[in-house]
Amino acid sequence: MAKDFVVYRLYIHKVKQQELYELLESMPKSIRGLYIREALMHYRLSRGAEKPQQRGVSLQETFAENFSESL
C-alpha cells in the first residue's frame, strides 16, 4: 500500500489537487490505504478495465461523492 500511496501522491501533485493531498495526509494510515485503493479502482474503471471482485471494507461511495467530478 505504501507504493500505491507514493504513486497516488505523484498523481495528485501532477493534477494540482492540493485539497485531496491534504485530505490524504490527514487520514490515519489504515483508512488512507482503503481510500487510495478505491481511487485506483475508480481510475482503472474509468479507463475501461474490468471490475475485479472486492473483499472487505469499501469506501467507493465516499470517494465517488467527494472526488469523482474532479478526476
GROMACS elastic network, one bead per residue, 0.5 to 0.9 nm:
[ bonds ]
;  ai    aj funct       b0    kb
    1     4     6  0.50689   500
    1     5     6  0.62835   500
    1     6     6  0.87919   500
    1    33     6  0.61024   500
    1    34     6  0.89497   500
    1    36     6  0.83780   500
    1    37     6  0.82002   500
    2     5     6  0.50445   500
    2     6     6  0.63543   500
    2     7     6  0.87491   500
    2    33     6  0.80657   500
    3     6     6  0.51929   500
    3     7     6  0.63123   500
    3     8     6  0.85654   500
    4     7     6  0.51191   500
    4     8     6  0.59745   500
    4     9     6  0.84711   500
    4    33     6  0.82418   500
    4    36     6  0.71891   500
    4    37     6  0.78321   500
    4    40     6  0.83725   500
    5     9     6  0.59685   500
    5    10     6  0.85971   500
    5    32     6  0.83982   500
    5    33     6  0.74711   500
    5    36     6  0.68187   500
    6     9     6  0.50927   500
    6    10     6  0.63690   500
    6    11     6  0.87626   500
    7    10     6  0.52486   500
    7    11     6  0.63909   500
    7    12     6  0.88155   500
    8    12     6  0.61711   500
    8    13     6  0.85554   500
    8    36     6  0.73344   500
    8    39     6  0.86644   500
    8    40     6  0.81349   500
    9    12     6  0.51135   500
    9    13     6  0.61498   500
    9    14     6  0.85669   500
    9    21     6  0.69608   500
    9    24     6  0.88603   500
   10    13     6  0.50595   500
   10    14     6  0.61146   500
   10    15     6  0.87727   500
   11    14     6  0.50169   500
   11    15     6  0.63372   500
   11    16     6  0.84121   500
   11    17     6  0.89093   500
   12    15     6  0.53045   500
   12    16     6  0.58392   500
   12    17     6  0.54210   500
   12    18     6  0.73020   500
   12    20     6  0.73175   500
   12    21     6  0.63817   500
   13    17     6  0.65780   500
   13    18     6  0.74133   500
   13    21     6  0.78431   500
   14    17     6  0.80681   500
   15    18     6  0.88144   500
   15    71     6  0.87814   500
   16    19     6  0.87763   500
   16    21     6  0.88105   500
   17    20     6  0.55347   500
   17    21     6  0.63929   500
   17    22     6  0.88471   500
   17    70     6  0.85590   500
   18    22     6  0.61280   500
   18    23     6  0.85660   500
   19    22     6  0.52340   500
   19    23     6  0.62424   500
   19    24     6  0.87924   500
   20    23     6  0.50233   500
   20    24     6  0.62787   500
   20    25     6  0.86448   500
   20    67     6  0.82091   500
   21    24     6  0.52375   500
   21    25     6  0.62053   500
   21    26     6  0.87063   500
   22    25     6  0.50478   500
   22    26     6  0.61901   500
   22    27     6  0.87900   500
   23    26     6  0.52697   500
   23    27     6  0.64482   500
   24    27     6  0.53083   500
   24    28     6  0.84363   500
   24    29     6  0.88814   500
   24    32     6  0.60951   500
   24    35     6  0.83204   500
   24    36     6  0.84699   500
   25    28     6  0.81351   500
   25    29     6  0.87912   500
   25    32     6  0.81461   500
   26    29     6  0.89747   500
   26    32     6  0.86992   500
   27    30     6  0.81326   500
   27    31     6  0.63902   500
   27    32     6  0.55548   500
   28    31     6  0.55735   500
   28    32     6  0.60267   500
   28    33     6  0.86930   500
   29    33     6  0.61183   500
   29    34     6  0.87967   500
   30    33     6  0.54810   500
   30    34     6  0.67949   500
   30    35     6  0.89481   500
   31    34     6  0.52355   500
   31    35     6  0.61764   500
   31    36     6  0.86278   500
   31    59     6  0.88811   500
   32    35     6  0.50131   500
   32    36     6  0.60567   500
   32    37     6  0.85081   500
   33    36     6  0.51885   500
   33    37     6  0.61518   500
   33    38     6  0.87046   500
   34    37     6  0.50865   500
   34    38     6  0.63276   500
   34    39     6  0.86648   500
   34    57     6  0.76314   500
   34    58     6  0.69989   500
   34    59     6  0.67601   500
   35    38     6  0.51883   500
   35    39     6  0.62060   500
   35    40     6  0.87100   500
   35    58     6  0.81100   500
   35    59     6  0.60707   500
   35    60     6  0.77054   500
   35    62     6  0.85484   500
   35    63     6  0.70156   500
   36    40     6  0.61066   500
   36    41     6  0.84526   500
   37    40     6  0.52102   500
   37    41     6  0.61571   500
   37    42     6  0.86185   500
   37    58     6  0.89125   500
   37    59     6  0.88414   500
   38    42     6  0.60658   500
   38    43     6  0.85528   500
   38    58     6  0.72315   500
   38    59     6  0.64456   500
   38    60     6  0.54876   500
   38    63     6  0.70007   500
   39    42     6  0.50446   500
   39    43     6  0.61975   500
   39    44     6  0.86909   500
   39    60     6  0.77784   500
   39    63     6  0.68170   500
   39    64     6  0.85987   500
   39    67     6  0.88798   500
   40    44     6  0.61929   500
   40    45     6  0.85837   500
   41    44     6  0.51478   500
   41    45     6  0.61034   500
   41    46     6  0.85063   500
   41    49     6  0.89968   500
   41    51     6  0.78402   500
   41    52     6  0.89197   500
   41    60     6  0.86905   500
   42    45     6  0.51672   500
   42    46     6  0.60684   500
   42    47     6  0.86844   500
   42    60     6  0.80344   500
   42    63     6  0.86260   500
   42    64     6  0.81857   500
   42    68     6  0.82435   500
   43    46     6  0.51661   500
   43    47     6  0.64688   500
   43    49     6  0.89911   500
   43    71     6  0.81288   500
   44    47     6  0.51556   500
   44    48     6  0.66235   500
   44    49     6  0.54727   500
   44    50     6  0.80723   500
   44    51     6  0.83924   500
   45    48     6  0.51050   500
   45    50     6  0.65777   500
   45    51     6  0.66389   500
   46    49     6  0.74095   500
   49    52     6  0.89681   500
   51    54     6  0.86221   500
   54    57     6  0.85673   500
   54    58     6  0.81585   500
   55    58     6  0.81662   500
   58    61     6  0.78470   500
   58    62     6  0.87527   500
   59    62     6  0.52511   500
   59    63     6  0.61969   500
   59    64     6  0.86331   500
   60    63     6  0.51190   500
   60    64     6  0.60532   500
   60    65     6  0.85407   500
   61    64     6  0.50774   500
   61    65     6  0.60687   500
   61    66     6  0.86328   500
   62    65     6  0.52271   500
   62    66     6  0.62961   500
   62    67     6  0.85570   500
   63    66     6  0.53030   500
   63    67     6  0.58192   500
   63    68     6  0.69252   500
   64    67     6  0.56426   500
   64    69     6  0.80379   500
   65    68     6  0.65038   500
   65    69     6  0.84402   500
   66    69     6  0.78548   500
   66    70     6  0.84505   500
   67    70     6  0.52566   500
   67    71     6  0.63836   500
   68    71     6  0.55586   500
